[in-house]
Amino acid sequence: MASSYSTDLKIELMVTGENAGTWGDKTNDNLDVIEQAIAGFKQVSIAGGAQTTNLLINNSPDIATSDARNAVIKLSGTITGNQIVTVPTGITKTYIVQNGTTGAFTVQFIQAGGTGTTFSTTDKGIKILFADGTNINAVDLSTLSGTIATAQIADLAITSSKLASFAVTSARLASFAVTSAKLATNAVTGVKIAQSTITQAKLASNSVGADQLIATAVTPATYTAATITVDADGRITAASSGSAGAGMAIPTLYAAGPSSGTFTAAPTANRLGIYMAAGGGGSAYNPPGVQGGEGGYGFINKPITQPFSQPYSVGAGGNTSGLNGNAGGNTVFTNVATFNAGNGGSYPNNAAGNPGNAPGATFTYPTRAFVVGFSAGAPSTPGVIVVFENIGT
């Protein structure tokens, strides 16, 4: 009977009585084959584009071309496409395979006709594998059983870069396990703090100062008659002077008729209180007591937009010309109001003059002397303008 060869390593199996005088040489060849399988190292180039490279196991004593019989196989060369490397089907064997190639392409190590393991485009590492006759199987942390106990983990071995995002949840932390000493400076930012979790009871006395407050767009300043905006967290986010209703008790113009000029509001004012009266009509000469009409008068509440500057004229009181009284003068505040004067008394029909009116007046006082101290716009009396601005504190 002739010699045969083992299935896995292709060792020559000699029968009794065969190969007389050559057993020593054949035994040495078999030992070389076994040594190759146990300790052999082979570097195999797979350089080039996408291709399949078949590694073989030939019968003993073939060592040179039996790359798949080596214990350690290093794949090398510059690859320009994805690679497939096969070992024969039907064999069972353990391999250590190193991906020593250059080039960002995959390398698949399989048993011909079966499945295997793949080195990714960036994986230039080493894998422990075994062939089960059909497929190549990886021996790594993803396939090993058992657990890693804390005693096997060196102190400080697990750093933040080793943890996936959100890997450590509150359920994994013992109560009070994270103390201030465990936190790096500035490690806890606003996004890490749930809304309303920091209450007054959690803050030490005087622990929140100006440096701990988030800056807003408000310019540090002293504001007069300020309009302020406060957000939901109690912060002042906007402030400006003169855009809120301040005290109206600041008189800034007094003019009695006849007179004229231009009034310019203070830059912080946004509302004016204006008392106006037109001139009263003159009285008729004879008989005495035939009076002219009163000038229109009243108070105007005037919102303004800055800058505000307008001309004005204050009417005179009517006089007596001959036997008749003359009309008084209108009081005009441009773009605010025109109050009309009273007419003069007339002769010979002895008729009193008609009173003027005050179109647009917000309020009419019961007595003319309430604001200015004299009966402005009464018969033969001049008109008046008094302006109050909301620039008080």
Secondary structure as GFF3:
##gff-version 3
##sequence-region A 1 393
A	DSSP	beta_strand	4	5	.	.	.	ID=ss1
A	DSSP	beta_strand	12	13	.	.	.	ID=ss2
A	DSSP	alpha_helix	23	39	.	.	.	ID=ss3
A	DSSP	beta_strand	41	45	.	.	.	ID=ss4
A	DSSP	beta_strand	51	54	.	.	.	ID=ss5
A	DSSP	three_ten_helix	67	69	.	.	.	ID=ss6
A	DSSP	beta_strand	72	78	.	.	.	ID=ss7
A	DSSP	beta_strand	83	87	.	.	.	ID=ss8
A	DSSP	beta_strand	92	102	.	.	.	ID=ss9
A	DSSP	beta_strand	107	111	.	.	.	ID=ss10
A	DSSP	beta_strand	116	119	.	.	.	ID=ss11
A	DSSP	beta_strand	126	132	.	.	.	ID=ss12
A	DSSP	beta_strand	136	139	.	.	.	ID=ss13
A	DSSP	three_ten_helix	150	152	.	.	.	ID=ss14
A	DSSP	three_ten_helix	160	162	.	.	.	ID=ss15
A	DSSP	three_ten_helix	170	172	.	.	.	ID=ss16
A	DSSP	three_ten_helix	180	182	.	.	.	ID=ss17
A	DSSP	three_ten_helix	190	192	.	.	.	ID=ss18
A	DSSP	three_ten_helix	200	202	.	.	.	ID=ss19
A	DSSP	three_ten_helix	210	212	.	.	.	ID=ss20
A	DSSP	beta_strand	227	230	.	.	.	ID=ss21
A	DSSP	beta_strand	236	240	.	.	.	ID=ss22
A	DSSP	beta_strand	250	256	.	.	.	ID=ss23
A	DSSP	beta_strand	259	264	.	.	.	ID=ss24
A	DSSP	beta_strand	271	277	.	.	.	ID=ss25
A	DSSP	beta_strand	297	303	.	.	.	ID=ss26
A	DSSP	beta_strand	309	314	.	.	.	ID=ss27
A	DSSP	beta_strand	320	321	.	.	.	ID=ss28
A	DSSP	beta_strand	324	325	.	.	.	ID=ss29
A	DSSP	beta_strand	331	333	.	.	.	ID=ss30
A	DSSP	beta_strand	337	339	.	.	.	ID=ss31
A	DSSP	alpha_helix	369	372	.	.	.	ID=ss32
A	DSSP	beta_strand	384	389	.	.	.	ID=ss33
###
